Amino acid sequence: MKIAVVNPVYRTPRPWLEKCLASVRAQTVPCIHLLVSDGESSLHGADFPDVEFFQVPEAHEDNGNAARAIGSVSAIALGFDAIA
């Protein structure tokens, strides 16, 4: 079973983001972490080598809904069986 964890981020404090990344890495069931940045220019894919990183070009400021939708649709298109 292919599992994706979709994580929208926007102005997330770095300690919170690091804790989230560590939590997903520590899961006992293998999964792929999809990190979707909603227009935040301070984040770059190279900063997160162990995740699939998506950058939305401009912020929606909608509590992560646009980024969550983009990550979910991407996971569906990539053939994941389960999305968290």
N, C-alpha and C positions, 0 to 999 in steps of 0.2 A: 504494500500500500504506500503510495506517495502522498506525503503530508506537507502542506505549506502553512507557515505561520506568517500572517500579514500584519505588519506593524507600521501604522502611519506615524510620522513625526513632523512636528512643527514647533519650533522654539522649545524643544524639549531640553531641559537641563542635562548637560553631559553626564553627570553621575547617574541620573535616572536611566538614560539611554544605555550606559555601560551595564547597569544592573539588569535591564531588559535583555540585552544581548547575551549576557552570562546565563540568564535564566533559560533562554531558548537553547543555548549550547549544552546546558546541563540536563536537558530532557532525556529520559531513558528510551523513548521511541524516536528513531531517526526522523528528522524533518529538514526542510529547507526554509530558511528565514528570508522573507521578502520585506525589505525595509523601503518604505515609500516616503520620500521627503516632499512635503507639500510646499514647494517654492522656497525652501530655506537654503540660501546660497552658501552658508558656512559648512554644509555637509557635502562630502564628495565620496563617490564609490570607492576610491582607493583607500579611504579611511576605514572601510569595513570589508576586508578581503574574504571573510567567511560567510557573507550574506549576498543575496541578489539585491542590488541597490537600484531603485528607480528615482529619478528626479523629475518632479512636476515643475514646469517652467515658472509658474506664478502661483502665489499663495491663494487659497480659496477661503481661508479663515472660517471653516465650517465644522470645527471640532473633529477634523480628520475624515469626514465623510467622503470627500472626493478622493483622497489618497487611499482610503480603505477600499473604495469601489475599484479604483485602478489596480490595486494589488490583487483584489479578488478576481477580477476579470482576467488579469494576467495569469493567475494561478489556474483558472479554468482552461484558458487557452494553452497552457503548458502541460495540461493533462493530469493535474493533481487529483487524487481521489478524495481528499479531505482538506478543508481549509479552516484554520483557526485564526 
